[in-house]
Amino acid sequence: MKTKVLILIPRLSGNGGTETVLLSWQKYFSNHSDVKLTFLAPQGLRVTAYDRPIAKIVEPVSRIPVPAQRLLMIPRVLRALNHNQYDDVICTTSKLIKMVAALRKLCMPPHRHFRLVSWIHSSLCDDPSITISDLQYADAHLAISTGIISQMQQNKITGEKRLIFNPVSESATDDISSMNVTSAHREIVKFVYIGRVMWEGQKNLGELFSALEKVSGNWQLEIFGTGDEAETDRVKTFISNHQLKKNVIIRGWVAKPFDNLECDYLVLTSKYEGLPMVLIEAQQHGIACISANCPTGPDDIVTSESGYLYEPGDIDQLAGILQQCIDAPTVPFDPKKIQALSRRFAENAYFKNVERSLNMINASNR
């Protein structure tokens, strides 16, 4: 008999790291004899997701107004729980955990018991959308970084905790010779940022530009991603006011930014993350990383063999690292060693761990 798993997700945009992980789960378990997955977005998806792959595996995908989506949220979840005998209900937000716990207590007969599992994709203590105390309603927890495990322990969250990280496709790591990295600098040192364009907030691009303003030499920054118009305009204004048009190129949203990408370092200045997939993807391609050592994620990925970590908010430290990279005669990291580090997150090993974790959670909560 198959284990039936319901995964509840919020209003996703269609192009983030969480979407990438959900799609990999669907692909893996769709050919799995022992597990049947159902993905439910009780508040629908964001408009930007309608024409992206995530919309093909999630229900419902509805274009009705957001207020109506919110009204339908509880009935949609309750109908799914009543019409199916799920073994596990995995929630990706703290609000969903609390809601499902209440529905289980108030509306579900005892014989329709299921295990409620949290699977949060961001820092518990830093993401304003997360209420840590709501995790106490879950029977068990899937954690995507060691930092999230530590935050649960510090906040005395009960229930079994299983560290699973996040998966990356193994196809990109097959041939290091096809990767667009070099062992020596070109005339211009190339940095790249891949992610949402946010001057402040989570992605904190302002910190990167404040550091770049302090460096000298030949460098270039490429930015891949989109954001709110006001955020993008703020970046463009800074570039214009500080005479950086020759140094910074804004590419916009690109489906596969690592394809044909030539750069020396990927830079991430986030205030918080869960497990930043962009760092792992960069490692897959043999690219060294410079990252803020924000509360959860980067220190699971970036080591002394693959890049640099700096303390969030320390602009001088970041500027010093950037200047060191610009001044160095060669990139002091071996692309093959960087690539080898990414294999810790390869799909084959990852899903074996997920299956083992779900089995242990189910066994301990019977």
Order of alpha helices (4+ residues) and beta strands (2+ residues): beta-alpha-beta-beta-alpha-beta-alpha-beta-beta-alpha-beta-beta-alpha-beta-alpha-beta-beta-alpha-beta-alpha-beta-alpha-alpha-alpha
